[in-house]
Each structure stands twice: as C-alpha cells, then as structure tokens.
Amino acid sequence: MIASMIAALILSQAPSVPTVSVPPLTRSKDHIKVATVQLQFDPDYLRDHDPVDGLRGYIERAARDQVDLLVFPEYILGDFKVGGPRLEKLRRVVADNGINVTVGGWQTLGDHPIAHPPKPRTYANSIVVIARDGTLVGTYHKTHAATGARSPYCWPPEPNELGEWGMAWGEETPVFDLDFGRIGILTCYDGFFFESFQLPSLKGAEILLWPNGRAGLLEEHIVRTASFMTCTHVITANMSVGAGSMVCAYPGNVVAIAPHPGEAYLTAEMDLAGLRVQRKNNRMFHQRRPERFRELIQHFEPWTAYPDIPEFTYPEEEGAEGDPGNGR
C-alpha cells in the first residue's frame, strides 16, 4: 500500500509517461541450480563432428548434476536455421536430458540458404532458448554489432567488413519464461550498453544471461554493477579462447568464476525466492523517473566536442573482408 501511494505521488508530479505492468509469473521455483560452460571447438573437430556432438557431453553432465539452466557461449552452435537439422538435433538432446539450455550461433533468417559468405542482413547472431521438453521457447538477436577488430578503438568497421556489421541487428528485447522463472539475454558487445541489462530486468527478468565469444577476461566490474543496478542474478559464458565465465548473485556477489582461458564448467545454487522479495520492494524500481531521461532517445554525437582531433581511419591497402565469428 505504501509503495503504491509513493508511486502514485511520483507519477502525479511527473510529465505523462506510459505505465507498464509486468505480467505475473505463471511458473516459478524458489531455488535453482545453474551451470555455465566456457568452451570453443577446434576447427579440426568440426570437420568431422556437428557442434551439437560437442555440446551433448556438457548437457548430459548438467542433467546428472540436476541443473535447471545450462548456459553456453556465443557462436558455439555455428550455422543453423529454425526448423533445420542442427537445431532439431539439439532440441532432441535437450529433451532427452530434461534441462533448460541456452546456446549461441549464426542463425540464417527466412528462406535464405546457409551460405559462406552470407548475404548481408540474411543472418543474425542469435541465442536460442530451449526448454526441458525440447521446445524452442524463443531466440534473442544481438543488437549491437562488434566491429573493427584491427582498430585500437574497435571502431569504425573495417573496409568491406562483413561479420556482425553485415548481420541483421536485433531490434527487440524479449524476456523468456521458463519453468523456474523469467530470464533476459544480452550478447557480448550488447553488455557495453547498460540499457541492455536494464530493460530486460524492467520487463521482469530475474536472471540475466550474458553469453560472449571473445578473447580476454569478461569484465567482472560490469557484471557486479549490472547485478546491483538491475536487481538480478547475472550469468556469463565465454569461449575458452578467453575467460570470465561466471555466476553473480544479487547484489553483486560472484559465487563462481573461470578466471583463466580454457574449458570450464561451473555450477552454483541461486536463491530466487529471496531475489523476488528484493525485486518487489527495490527502491530503484519504485522511484524510477523515466521522464527524466527522455533525452536518451536522441542521437547525441559526443565526438563532435573534439573537432581538432582526427578520426581513426584504416590504411587503404589493409582493407579486407571480415569473417563472422570474431566479435565482442
């Protein structure tokens, strides 16, 4: 009652903005066990094996450990189509083991054939969400293109760069209801834009998944801050060329981490009942003033504050076509 009165007071003093009620959970668990995998496949392995064959062992291991949610990195599934043989094979493996799984790959869209190189905007960097019974719950498309790997600023895109610059960029922030609660997803470079963490939490996500596919250590300070600021648990997964796959419990406690490159499998228990009490009463939720930040939807150009500093450009002779599979 008090919270409702305070919210009404805030709204009465603010310019009109839409008020959105978040749908109640239809299924939930008070406590769950999660697992994250740090992994990548050697090209020699993929010459003779489907990526699903390499994921199967971890899915079976997680099932033996009675894991509720297993998180794989970005890219690891390779090329796939919804309804195609690779994804259907993965769905059968998941159903045989009875756990919820998320995994990233290059999704070919619509009626376009899988091609190398693909035509621009015919593919997306996608994370698929598969329920215990093998049902495809949905997909998340990466919204920010990681580009310019040879630039010291990772920007601008390289001449003729394909990869993520040529992919179809995600335009939505879906959340996904599983049998234990609600999750949200952001992929790799999305995590450098804080709204990618904030929006799924505001839409009801209790656990945020941040799959990556990059060299180097995932930024623990970003994960801890995101957990606190969004009132969520956060799970990351990286390819084994890098490190930093971790499980972070609200309000920013890293309870498991793979601090070094190489394959890793981490598990942790997550308290959802306690988190929901926090989310019900979190003062930052109740005192948000979205009208205060209307300016955020404008295209600011902060670089124009430095007209005397030259922009980075690539030497003309070094332009080369990019390759899907390297990003942030």
Rosetta silent file (secondary structure, phi, psi, omega in degrees, C-alpha in Angstrom):
SEQUENCE: MIASMIAALILSQAPSVPTVSVPPLTRSKDHIKVATVQLQFDPDYLRDHDPVDGLRGYIERAARDQVDLLVFPEYILGDFKVGGPRLEKLRRVVADNGINVTVGGWQTLGDHPIAHPPKPRTYANSIVVIARDGTLVGTYHKTHAATGARSPYCWPPEPNELGEWGMAWGEETPVFDLDFGRIGILTCYDGFFFESFQLPSLKGAEILLWPNGRAGLLEEHIVRTASFMTCTHVITANMSVGAGSMVCAYPGNVVAIAPHPGEAYLTAEMDLAGLRVQRKNNRMFHQRRPERFRELIQHFEPWTAYPDIPEFTYPEEEGAEGDPGNGR
SCORE:     score description
SCORE:     0.000 S_00000001
   1 L     0.000  -47.333 -179.278    0.000    0.000    0.000 S_00000001
   2 H   -62.223  -43.627 -179.836    2.744    2.469    0.949 S_00000001
   3 H   -60.930  -40.874  179.424    4.683    1.623   -2.209 S_00000001
   4 H   -64.783  -38.066  178.585    1.592    2.201   -4.336 S_00000001
   5 H   -66.173  -41.868  179.626    0.995    5.556   -2.664 S_00000001
   6 H   -64.816  -43.797  179.311    4.593    6.627   -3.265 S_00000001
   7 H   -61.142  -41.217  178.755    4.428    5.523   -6.898 S_00000001
   8 H   -63.643  -38.343  178.830    1.204    7.473   -7.363 S_00000001
   9 H   -64.731  -44.509  179.620    2.823   10.559   -5.839 S_00000001
  10 H   -61.054  -45.662 -178.546    5.827   10.310   -8.138 S_00000001
  11 H   -65.470  -34.008 -178.773    3.617    9.902  -11.195 S_00000001
  12 H   -68.187  -23.419 -178.083    1.406   12.816  -10.152 S_00000001
  13 H   -97.851   -3.643 -174.097    4.430   15.120  -10.150 S_00000001
  14 L  -107.951  153.538  170.874    5.927   13.862  -13.409 S_00000001
  15 L   -57.835  154.601 -175.433    5.086   14.544  -17.050 S_00000001
  16 L   -64.182  126.671  172.229    2.897   11.830  -18.529 S_00000001
  17 L  -136.957  152.430  179.467    4.736    8.642  -19.464 S_00000001
  18 L   -61.456  141.818  173.410    3.297    5.184  -20.133 S_00000001
  19 L  -107.653  127.365 -174.384    2.939    2.901  -17.121 S_00000001
  20 L  -119.623  120.544  174.102    3.572   -0.753  -17.896 S_00000001
  21 L   -85.945  137.046 -179.925    2.542   -3.610  -15.636 S_00000001
  22 L   -90.303  130.595 -178.812    4.746   -6.689  -15.876 S_00000001
  23 L   -58.597  137.938  177.099    2.838   -9.978  -16.267 S_00000001
  24 L   -62.840  154.357  174.474    2.958  -12.185  -13.153 S_00000001
  25 L   -67.416  139.224  175.390    4.988  -15.372  -13.272 S_00000001
  26 L   -97.685  -21.857  176.951    2.922  -18.409  -14.153 S_00000001
  27 L  -138.356  143.132 -179.421    5.622  -20.885  -13.067 S_00000001
  28 L  -159.457  157.788  170.738    8.368  -20.464  -10.513 S_00000001
  29 L  -129.635  149.888 -179.504   10.843  -22.188   -8.213 S_00000001
  30 L   -78.054  -34.037 -178.845   12.302  -20.802   -5.015 S_00000001
  31 E  -140.127  141.749  177.331   15.804  -22.165   -5.616 S_00000001
  32 E  -136.907  164.447  173.283   17.531  -23.456   -8.734 S_00000001
  33 E  -112.487  131.593 -179.065   20.890  -24.819   -9.809 S_00000001
  34 E  -120.021  158.951  175.551   22.580  -23.194  -12.792 S_00000001
  35 E  -141.171  146.583  174.922   25.637  -24.059  -14.865 S_00000001
  36 E  -131.566  144.676 -175.380   27.747  -22.133  -17.349 S_00000001
  37 E  -119.068  132.515  172.687   30.265  -23.535  -19.818 S_00000001
  38 E  -103.870  116.110 -164.737   33.448  -21.914  -21.124 S_00000001
  39 L  -159.949  150.319  164.417   34.099  -23.670  -24.424 S_00000001
  40 L  -154.496  160.295 -176.866   35.110  -23.498  -28.068 S_00000001
  41 L  -107.138  136.902  173.963   35.641  -26.106  -30.758 S_00000001
  42 L   -68.934  138.546  178.829   38.841  -26.748  -32.664 S_00000001
  43 H   -55.006  -33.959  177.804   38.327  -26.442  -36.438 S_00000001
  44 H   -62.912  -37.702  178.065   39.711  -29.972  -36.828 S_00000001
  45 H   -63.921  -41.351 -176.074   36.970  -31.269  -34.532 S_00000001
  46 H   -72.994  -15.507  176.155   34.274  -29.525  -36.546 S_00000001
  47 H   -67.603  -28.152 -176.383   35.476  -31.125  -39.779 S_00000001
  48 H  -116.722   -3.547 -175.153   34.221  -34.474  -38.506 S_00000001
  49 L  -135.367  149.003  169.295   31.613  -33.515  -35.912 S_00000001
  50 L   -79.310  143.719  177.650   28.492  -31.443  -35.623 S_00000001
  51 H   -54.377  -31.229  179.908   28.743  -28.782  -32.865 S_00000001
  52 H   -60.740  -33.046  177.499   25.795  -30.467  -31.152 S_00000001
  53 H   -61.215  -36.547  179.563   28.012  -33.526  -30.629 S_00000001
  54 H   -75.646  -25.238  178.133   30.398  -31.329  -28.662 S_00000001
  55 H   -82.231  -26.211 -173.201   27.599  -29.798  -26.580 S_00000001
  56 H   -55.192  -44.548 -177.545   25.995  -33.148  -25.767 S_00000001
  57 H   -60.245  -39.739  179.078   28.533  -34.147  -23.109 S_00000001
  58 H   -71.233  -36.095  177.869   28.005  -30.954  -21.153 S_00000001
  59 H   -65.162  -42.085  178.269   24.225  -31.250  -21.422 S_00000001
  60 H   -66.324  -38.979  177.892   24.388  -34.816  -20.107 S_00000001
  61 H   -63.420  -44.377  179.349   26.738  -33.735  -17.321 S_00000001
  62 H   -63.607  -36.070  177.898   24.411  -30.915  -16.306 S_00000001
  63 H   -64.533  -41.903  177.312   21.480  -33.319  -16.269 S_00000001
  64 H   -62.784  -32.053  179.954   23.380  -35.646  -13.909 S_00000001
  65 L   -83.373    2.474  179.975   24.072  -32.602  -11.701 S_00000001
  66 L    58.343   43.876  177.469   20.331  -31.783  -11.662 S_00000001
  67 L   -77.730  141.131  176.270   20.935  -28.385  -13.225 S_00000001
  68 L   -89.450  -32.454 -176.492   17.883  -26.270  -14.052 S_00000001
  69 E  -142.054  125.199  178.809   19.569  -23.912  -16.532 S_00000001
  70 E  -115.933  127.818 -174.443   22.696  -24.501  -18.637 S_00000001
  71 E  -115.715  122.693  175.721   24.285  -21.518  -20.438 S_00000001
  72 L  -104.164  163.920 -178.849   26.643  -21.886  -23.428 S_00000001
  73 L   -72.464  175.824  169.830   28.701  -19.117  -25.103 S_00000001
  74 L   -64.271  153.262  170.909   28.023  -17.034  -28.179 S_00000001
  75 L    72.365  -21.103 -160.628   28.747  -18.535  -31.636 S_00000001
  76 L   -64.069  -26.418 -178.955   29.245  -22.102  -30.368 S_00000001
  77 L   -78.014  -15.623 -177.469   26.343  -23.700  -32.291 S_00000001
  78 L    73.303 -153.582 -178.392   27.656  -22.469  -35.641 S_00000001
  79 E   -76.509  137.925  176.152   25.268  -22.005  -38.571 S_00000001
  80 E  -156.508  162.143  172.184   21.657  -23.030  -38.063 S_00000001
  81 L  -127.613  144.607  173.365   18.102  -22.388  -39.200 S_00000001
  82 L   -64.179  125.608 -175.714   14.953  -22.620  -37.104 S_00000001
  83 L    90.040   -8.802 -179.395   13.427  -25.930  -38.148 S_00000001
  84 L   -80.794  169.168 -173.122   16.739  -27.057  -39.683 S_00000001
  85 H   -62.669  -36.873 -177.491   18.552  -30.305  -38.822 S_00000001
  86 H   -66.782  -46.970 -179.739   21.154  -28.845  -36.471 S_00000001
  87 H   -68.368  -37.112  178.313   18.685  -27.078  -34.209 S_00000001
  88 H   -64.334  -38.221  176.929   16.285  -30.034  -34.300 S_00000001
  89 H   -63.131  -43.394  178.699   19.125  -32.327  -33.237 S_00000001
  90 H   -62.923  -41.168  179.327   19.953  -30.009  -30.331 S_00000001
  91 H   -60.993  -38.651  178.427   16.306  -29.922  -29.262 S_00000001
  92 H   -66.532  -40.706  178.275   16.234  -33.731  -29.113 S_00000001
  93 H   -62.547  -43.488  178.885   19.390  -33.823  -26.992 S_00000001
  94 H   -62.334  -46.498 -179.610   17.908  -31.254  -24.608 S_00000001
  95 H   -61.820  -37.596  179.991   14.611  -33.156  -24.345 S_00000001
  96 H   -64.791  -24.880 -175.366   16.460  -36.411  -23.656 S_00000001
  97 H  -108.320  -12.901  170.557   18.195  -34.771  -20.689 S_00000001
  98 L    66.411   41.030  174.428   15.386  -32.582  -19.334 S_00000001
  99 L  -131.108  157.334  175.005   17.170  -29.294  -18.607 S_00000001
 100 E   -80.420  135.494 -174.753   16.726  -25.731  -19.872 S_00000001
 101 E  -134.567  140.704  168.306   19.526  -24.707  -22.251 S_00000001
 102 E  -124.642  140.220 -177.242   20.632  -21.504  -23.992 S_00000001
 103 E  -152.577  145.395 -176.958   23.247  -21.513  -26.758 S_00000001
 104 E  -102.793  150.474  176.279   24.515  -19.036  -29.350 S_00000001
 105 E  -167.414 -177.236  178.493   25.078  -19.410  -33.089 S_00000001
 106 E   -96.340  107.751 -177.275   24.685  -17.822  -36.509 S_00000001
 107 E   -91.454  122.508  171.906   21.016  -18.040  -37.477 S_00000001
 108 E   -81.915  131.169 -170.163   20.131  -17.875  -41.159 S_00000001
 109 L   -96.133  151.290  172.429   16.853  -15.996  -41.465 S_00000001
 110 L    57.335 -139.778 -177.293   13.726  -16.664  -43.500 S_00000001
 111 L   -92.118    6.274 -178.329   14.016  -18.655  -46.720 S_00000001
 112 L   -70.313  139.910  176.707   17.643  -17.732  -47.339 S_00000001
 113 L   -76.316  152.870  171.959   20.040  -20.672  -47.693 S_00000001
 114 L   -66.417  123.869 -174.706   23.020  -21.033  -45.372 S_00000001
 115 L  -139.627  154.312  176.999   25.873  -19.573  -47.402 S_00000001
 116 L  -131.961  113.551   -3.753   29.544  -18.630  -46.978 S_00000001
 117 L   -77.182  153.650  179.143   29.901  -15.735  -47.140 S_00000001
 118 L   -78.623  157.529  174.468   26.271  -14.913  -46.372 S_00000001
 119 L   -72.810  141.377  178.538   24.442  -12.026  -47.956 S_00000001
 120 L   -53.403  142.288  176.697   24.146   -9.003  -45.639 S_00000001
 121 L    66.888   14.010  175.578   21.054   -8.920  -43.411 S_00000001
 122 L  -101.715    4.266 -176.757   20.181  -12.568  -44.149 S_00000001
 123 E  -146.973  161.473 -179.576   21.600  -13.826  -40.855 S_00000001
 124 E  -140.446  151.528  170.790   21.716  -12.894  -37.184 S_00000001
 125 E   -84.094  107.136 -168.329   23.899  -13.554  -34.173 S_00000001
 126 E  -121.989  148.570  169.195   21.298  -15.406  -32.125 S_00000001
 127 E  -111.659  124.750  178.367   20.896  -17.063  -28.747 S_00000001
 128 E   -98.414  143.286  178.897   18.318  -19.858  -28.711 S_00000001
 129 E  -115.087  119.538 -177.055   16.355  -20.725  -25.576 S_00000001
 130 E  -121.359  127.734 -178.886   15.239  -24.355  -25.310 S_00000001
 131 L   -80.594  171.837 -175.407   13.001  -25.665  -22.528 S_00000001
 132 L   -55.222  -35.228 -176.896   13.356  -29.006  -20.749 S_00000001
 133 L   -87.188    8.313  179.820   11.000  -30.781  -23.130 S_00000001
 134 L    89.017   -0.599  178.185   12.928  -29.583  -26.189 S_00000001
 135 L   -66.355  133.900  172.359   10.517  -26.769  -27.028 S_00000001
 136 E   -78.095  105.309 -177.444   12.123  -23.765  -28.700 S_00000001
 137 E   -71.843  -37.347 -179.963   10.998  -21.011  -26.334 S_00000001
 138 E   167.655 -178.039  178.481   12.452  -18.243  -28.473 S_00000001
 139 E  -133.641  149.772  172.795   15.552  -16.505  -29.813 S_00000001
 140 E  -115.541  129.469  178.204   17.415  -13.328  -28.948 S_00000001
 141 E  -101.664  126.952  179.411   19.190  -11.430  -31.754 S_00000001
 142 L   -55.456  135.082 -171.706   22.279   -9.442  -30.829 S_00000001
 143 L  -101.179  -16.221 -177.971   21.505   -5.733  -31.115 S_00000001
 144 L  -124.345  123.762 -176.279   24.962   -4.106  -31.298 S_00000001
 145 L   -80.827  125.068  174.726   27.499   -5.102  -33.970 S_00000001
 146 L   -84.077  122.237 -171.782   31.053   -5.718  -32.778 S_00000001
 147 L  -138.553  170.018  169.576   33.344   -4.303  -35.456 S_00000001
 148 L    64.665   48.746 -175.340   36.822   -3.041  -36.249 S_00000001
 149 L   -64.056  -23.953 -179.413   38.953   -5.656  -34.524 S_00000001
 150 L   -88.714   -4.052  177.256   42.158   -4.204  -36.043 S_00000001
 151 L   -87.903  142.310  175.837   41.423   -0.709  -34.762 S_00000001
 152 L   -65.039  -12.833  179.657   42.765    0.278  -31.330 S_00000001
 153 L  -108.620    2.378 -174.689   39.260    1.591  -30.637 S_00000001
 154 L    56.782   29.669 -178.384   37.373   -1.407  -32.121 S_00000001
 155 L  -165.450  147.375   -0.870   35.772    1.185  -34.388 S_00000001
 156 L   -80.493 -179.191  175.006   34.997    2.080  -37.152 S_00000001
 157 L   -57.412  147.005  178.217   34.071   -1.038  -39.155 S_00000001
 158 L   -73.804  154.070  178.052   36.926   -2.229  -41.325 S_00000001
 159 L   -54.046  132.042  179.224   36.669   -1.724  -45.094 S_00000001
 160 L    64.118   19.730 -178.423   34.431   -4.420  -46.583 S_00000001
 161 L   -66.706  132.708  176.394   33.751   -5.839  -43.128 S_00000001
 162 L  -105.753 -105.335  175.883   31.006   -8.433  -43.101 S_00000001
 163 L    44.335 -127.875 -176.161   30.619  -10.439  -39.884 S_00000001
 164 L   -76.880  -23.694  177.836   28.428   -8.579  -37.423 S_00000001
 165 L   -67.518  -27.249 -179.786   28.363   -5.365  -39.442 S_00000001
 166 L   -94.983   -4.551 -176.928   26.523   -7.258  -42.155 S_00000001
 167 L   -77.608  165.295  170.847   24.157   -9.188  -39.902 S_00000001
 168 L   -77.003  119.785 -177.735   20.534   -8.318  -39.200 S_00000001
 169 L   -80.071  138.575  176.935   20.666   -6.364  -35.949 S_00000001
 170 L   -64.466  143.630 -178.613   18.183   -7.238  -33.232 S_00000001
 171 L  -122.469    5.263 -177.144   15.502   -4.629  -32.623 S_00000001
 172 L  -131.782  160.202  176.081   13.683   -6.142  -29.626 S_00000001
 173 L  -122.612   81.944  179.924   14.373   -7.034  -26.008 S_00000001
 174 L   -77.676  156.162  167.110   12.375  -10.183  -25.309 S_00000001
 175 E  -119.169  157.566 -170.975   12.197  -11.941  -21.960 S_00000001
 176 E  -128.571  126.006  177.711   11.613  -15.674  -21.672 S_00000001
 177 E   -91.264  122.612  175.326    9.515  -17.556  -19.149 S_00000001
 178 L  -113.966 -176.296 -172.075   10.892  -20.943  -18.139 S_00000001
 179 L   -75.641   -4.354  178.474    9.633  -23.381  -15.527 S_00000001
 180 L  -112.839  -15.985 -176.853   11.568  -21.687  -12.721 S_00000001
 181 L   159.847 -156.914 -171.504   11.096  -18.008  -13.572 S_00000001
 182 E  -117.867  134.171  179.700   11.890  -15.327  -16.143 S_00000001
 183 E  -120.684  157.331  171.043   15.217  -14.685  -17.910 S_00000001
 184 E  -127.657  160.407 -175.390   16.615  -11.980  -20.150 S_00000001
 185 E  -134.842  142.461  166.896   19.538  -12.137  -22.584 S_00000001
 186 L  -140.820  147.665 -172.302   22.152   -9.774  -23.976 S_00000001
 187 L  -115.813  122.035  168.522   25.050  -10.872  -26.166 S_00000001
 188 H    46.382 -108.659 -175.136   28.698   -9.862  -25.853 S_00000001
 189 H   -60.514  -22.179  174.419   29.054   -6.237  -27.070 S_00000001
 190 H   -53.546  -33.453 -175.463   25.439   -5.552  -26.034 S_00000001
 191 H   -69.824   -7.869  175.520   26.765   -5.553  -22.481 S_00000001
 192 H   -86.902    0.399  175.533   28.725   -2.345  -23.124 S_00000001
 193 L  -118.110  110.014 -167.722   25.392   -0.522  -23.361 S_00000001
 194 L   -60.190  -29.816  179.503   23.821   -0.500  -19.915 S_00000001
 195 H   -57.964  -25.351  179.324   20.265   -0.378  -21.221 S_00000001
 196 H   -65.867  -28.577  172.544   20.828   -3.947  -22.457 S_00000001
 197 H   -83.151  -41.496 -170.539   20.942   -5.053  -18.819 S_00000001
 198 H   -69.939  -44.824 -172.476   18.332   -2.643  -17.537 S_00000001
 199 H   -63.473  -47.002  178.172   15.467   -3.169  -19.980 S_00000001
 200 H   -62.620  -32.849  175.730   15.005   -6.952  -19.567 S_00000001
 201 H   -63.789  -44.415  179.261   15.082   -6.506  -15.792 S_00000001
 202 H   -63.493  -27.354  178.808   12.365   -3.849  -16.005 S_00000001
 203 L   -86.581    6.618  171.684   10.362   -6.278  -18.142 S_00000001
 204 L   109.012   -0.354  179.957   10.526   -8.849  -15.357 S_00000001
 205 L   -68.196  129.823  179.244   13.713  -10.839  -15.979 S_00000001
 206 L   -95.792  -27.688  177.613   15.140  -12.189  -12.728 S_00000001
 207 E  -124.323  127.935  176.902   18.255  -13.750  -14.259 S_00000001
 208 E  -105.171  129.864  177.934   20.245  -12.025  -16.996 S_00000001
 209 E  -103.936  132.153 -179.264   22.400  -14.138  -19.297 S_00000001
 210 E  -126.365   77.775  176.706   25.440  -12.539  -20.955 S_00000001
 211 E   -74.279  141.821 -177.968   26.994  -15.028  -23.408 S_00000001
 212 L  -131.911  167.052  175.302   30.230  -13.905  -25.065 S_00000001
 213 L  -148.679   64.045 -172.533   32.675  -15.130  -27.690 S_00000001
 214 L  -143.992  157.120  174.546   35.832  -13.083  -27.278 S_00000001
 215 L   -73.032  159.580  179.093   39.426  -13.218  -26.124 S_00000001
 216 E    92.092  175.317 -176.539   40.315  -11.699  -22.792 S_00000001
 217 E   -92.864  127.545  174.588   38.635  -11.691  -19.410 S_00000001
 218 L   -59.884  145.676 -170.288   34.983  -10.713  -19.123 S_00000001
 219 L   -78.882  105.375 -178.688   34.647   -7.563  -17.048 S_00000001
 220 H   -62.766  -32.969 -179.714   33.740   -8.542  -13.508 S_00000001
 221 H   -66.640  -33.343  176.462   33.067   -4.908  -12.612 S_00000001
 222 H   -66.570  -45.001 -177.083   30.406   -4.709  -15.322 S_00000001
 223 H   -64.174  -46.684 -179.934   28.725   -7.890  -14.092 S_00000001
 224 H   -61.691  -45.061 -179.125   28.740   -6.870  -10.428 S_00000001
 225 H   -63.584  -43.738 -179.372   27.399   -3.408  -11.232 S_00000001
 226 H   -62.278  -41.175  178.812   24.696   -4.771  -13.510 S_00000001
 227 H   -59.425  -46.978 -179.151   23.531   -7.230  -10.851 S_00000001
 228 H   -67.630  -47.806 -173.013   23.214   -4.471   -8.259 S_00000001
 229 H   -70.478  -26.799 -177.434   21.721   -1.816  -10.505 S_00000001
 230 H  -105.270   -3.265 -179.077   19.126   -4.117  -12.101 S_00000001
 231 L    56.000   57.165  179.722   18.316   -6.284   -9.051 S_00000001
 232 L  -140.011  162.801  161.225   19.065   -9.522  -10.883 S_00000001
 233 E   -85.125  147.461 -179.046   21.324  -12.539  -10.830 S_00000001
 234 E  -128.491  132.868  177.017   23.740  -12.486  -13.803 S_00000001
 235 E  -122.104  129.176  176.740   25.321  -15.461  -15.574 S_00000001
 236 E  -113.849  155.452  172.642   28.076  -15.060  -18.169 S_00000001
 237 E  -142.145  137.551  179.714   29.607  -17.563  -20.582 S_00000001
 238 L  -130.148  160.121  171.668   32.665  -17.053  -22.765 S_00000001
 239 L   -72.798  155.567 -171.077   34.539  -19.057  -25.356 S_00000001
 240 L   -77.036   -3.207  168.536   37.649  -20.735  -23.990 S_00000001
 241 L   -67.519  -23.612  176.150   39.985  -18.501  -26.001 S_00000001
 242 E  -113.961 -154.333 -177.824   39.020  -16.001  -23.313 S_00000001
 243 E  -157.538 -179.627  176.038   37.881  -16.270  -19.707 S_00000001
 244 L    99.612   10.801  170.323   35.466  -14.833  -17.196 S_00000001
 245 L   -59.984  133.499 -173.938   32.514  -17.193  -17.385 S_00000001
 246 E  -157.830  164.440  172.408   30.826  -16.582  -14.048 S_00000001
 247 E  -121.869  123.485 -177.907   27.739  -16.693  -11.858 S_00000001
 248 E  -120.809  121.738 -179.926   26.927  -13.493   -9.980 S_00000001
 249 E   -96.103  139.037  176.644   24.218  -13.414   -7.330 S_00000001
 250 L   -54.857  137.584   10.513   22.378  -10.197   -6.448 S_00000001
 251 L  -100.491   35.697  178.472   23.530   -7.689   -5.200 S_00000001
 252 L   126.419   29.360 -178.680   26.848   -8.338   -6.971 S_00000001
 253 E   -99.861  110.950  177.388   28.419  -11.395   -5.370 S_00000001
 254 E   -76.516  112.823 -174.287   30.445  -13.509   -7.807 S_00000001
 255 E  -100.924  -12.407  175.441   29.944  -17.040   -6.486 S_00000001
 256 E  -157.048  139.271 -178.646   31.716  -18.924   -9.307 S_00000001
 257 E  -154.805  145.823  171.191   34.186  -17.800  -11.970 S_00000001
 258 L  -104.516   97.545 -170.556   36.609  -19.230  -14.543 S_00000001
 259 L   -82.117   -6.419 -176.114   39.454  -16.686  -14.292 S_00000001
 260 L  -128.140  154.449  175.782   41.725  -18.233  -16.929 S_00000001
 261 L   -60.247  156.922 -178.739   41.358  -19.294  -20.586 S_00000001
 262 L   120.384  163.248 -179.693   40.480  -22.913  -21.239 S_00000001
 263 L   -65.388  143.625  179.804   37.438  -25.114  -20.963 S_00000001
 264 E  -154.069  150.690  177.179   35.459  -24.786  -17.747 S_00000001
 265 E  -135.869  117.361 -175.842   32.163  -25.952  -16.290 S_00000001
 266 E  -118.963  142.374  173.236   30.775  -24.040  -13.324 S_00000001
 267 E  -128.821  156.454  178.133   27.695  -24.655  -11.206 S_00000001
 268 E  -159.799  152.331  173.725   26.015  -22.615   -8.490 S_00000001
 269 E   -89.671  139.622 -179.625   22.818  -22.515   -6.451 S_00000001
 270 E  -123.935  130.212  177.475   20.596  -19.462   -6.972 S_00000001
 271 E   -89.968  109.028  177.902   18.043  -18.118   -4.498 S_00000001
 272 H   -92.771  -31.273  179.424   15.060  -16.842   -6.449 S_00000001
 273 H   -61.224  -47.463  178.792   12.632  -16.536   -3.550 S_00000001
 274 H   -65.636  -37.474  178.197   14.853  -14.022   -1.780 S_00000001
 275 H   -62.407  -38.949 -177.910   15.538  -12.172   -5.015 S_00000001
 276 H   -66.747  -33.372  174.781   11.811  -11.759   -5.624 S_00000001
 277 H   -63.087  -42.494  177.731   11.375  -10.126   -2.222 S_00000001
 278 H   -63.425  -44.239 -178.328   14.097   -7.682   -3.202 S_00000001
 279 H   -67.843  -32.088  177.302   12.536   -7.019   -6.608 S_00000001
 280 H   -63.845  -35.142 -171.104    9.107   -6.472   -5.063 S_00000001
 281 H  -114.641    3.598 -175.564   10.482   -3.775   -2.768 S_00000001
 282 L   -57.968  122.846 -173.264   13.525   -2.436   -4.628 S_00000001
 283 H   -69.582  -27.025  178.846   13.503    1.320   -4.176 S_00000001
 284 H   -70.376  -29.270  172.886   15.161    1.997   -7.544 S_00000001
 285 H   -67.547  -47.816 -174.934   12.213    0.297   -9.242 S_00000001
 286 H   -71.078  -25.939 -175.273    9.669    2.275   -7.234 S_00000001
 287 L  -108.166   13.571  177.313   11.465    5.612   -7.597 S_00000001
 288 L   -60.726  142.400  176.214   12.446    5.481  -11.263 S_00000001
 289 L  -124.218   77.097 -175.514   11.762    8.695  -13.164 S_00000001
 290 H   -59.754  -29.108  179.361   11.805    7.647  -16.830 S_00000001
 291 H   -64.725  -22.613 -179.716   10.595   11.064  -17.915 S_00000001
 292 H   -67.686  -22.168 -172.408   13.856   12.451  -16.522 S_00000001
 293 H  -115.409   28.391  178.411   15.815   10.597  -19.207 S_00000001
 294 H   -57.017  -31.298 -177.811   13.818   11.394  -22.341 S_00000001
 295 H   -61.279  -19.956 -177.239   16.983   12.852  -23.848 S_00000001
 296 H   -62.224  -23.968 -177.770   18.443    9.355  -24.101 S_00000001
 297 H   -84.334    3.444  174.719   16.459    8.613  -27.239 S_00000001
 298 L   -88.228  153.345  178.433   18.266   11.395  -29.104 S_00000001
 299 L   -88.888   81.447  175.087   21.306   10.659  -31.265 S_00000001
 300 L   -68.162  148.331  177.421   23.955   12.580  -29.363 S_00000001
 301 L  -124.675   75.688 -175.180   27.348   12.922  -31.085 S_00000001
 302 H   -63.041  -20.811  179.916   29.824   13.478  -28.225 S_00000001
 303 H   -68.492  -18.633  179.530   32.791   13.102  -30.570 S_00000001
 304 H   -71.866   -6.360  175.808   31.928   16.458  -32.160 S_00000001
 305 H   -73.750   -8.091 -175.295   33.259   18.105  -28.993 S_00000001
 306 L  -127.055   65.385 -175.214   36.791   17.419  -30.328 S_00000001
 307 L   -65.278  -20.832 -176.351   36.966   18.928  -33.840 S_00000001
 308 L   -88.660   -6.601  179.651   40.777   19.227  -33.743 S_00000001
 309 L   -96.348  124.087 -178.966   41.384   15.505  -33.106 S_00000001
 310 L   -69.809  145.964  175.403   41.499   13.420  -36.308 S_00000001
 311 L   -76.543  150.290  177.086   39.261   10.395  -36.565 S_00000001
 312 L   -68.893  135.640  174.255   40.846    6.975  -36.862 S_00000001
 313 L  -134.342  153.518  178.045   40.975    5.617  -40.420 S_00000001
 314 L   -86.353  140.632  171.191   42.328    2.371  -41.865 S_00000001
 315 L   -58.270  136.441 -173.193   45.223    2.449  -44.347 S_00000001
 316 H   -57.430  -36.713 -174.344   43.674    1.823  -47.747 S_00000001
 317 H   -74.004  -10.165 -176.829   45.899   -1.131  -48.564 S_00000001
 318 H   -97.062    1.444 -179.619   44.835   -3.044  -45.453 S_00000001
 319 L   -62.154  132.968  179.413   41.118   -3.328  -46.246 S_00000001
 320 L  -149.455  151.527 -179.455   39.927   -6.934  -46.081 S_00000001
 321 L   -69.067  134.870 -179.714   36.633   -8.750  -45.913 S_00000001
 322 L   -76.099  171.882 -177.371   35.577   -9.659  -42.382 S_00000001
 323 L  -133.016  121.544  176.653   34.669  -13.116  -41.163 S_00000001
 324 L   -56.225  134.006  177.670   31.665  -13.980  -38.977 S_00000001
 325 L   129.422  -12.722  176.280   32.889  -15.460  -35.746 S_00000001
 326 L  -118.163  126.502 -177.006   35.120  -12.785  -34.207 S_00000001
 327 L  -167.553 -168.094  177.632   33.483  -10.157  -32.060 S_00000001
 328 L  -131.403    0.000    0.000   32.842   -8.653  -28.700 S_00000001
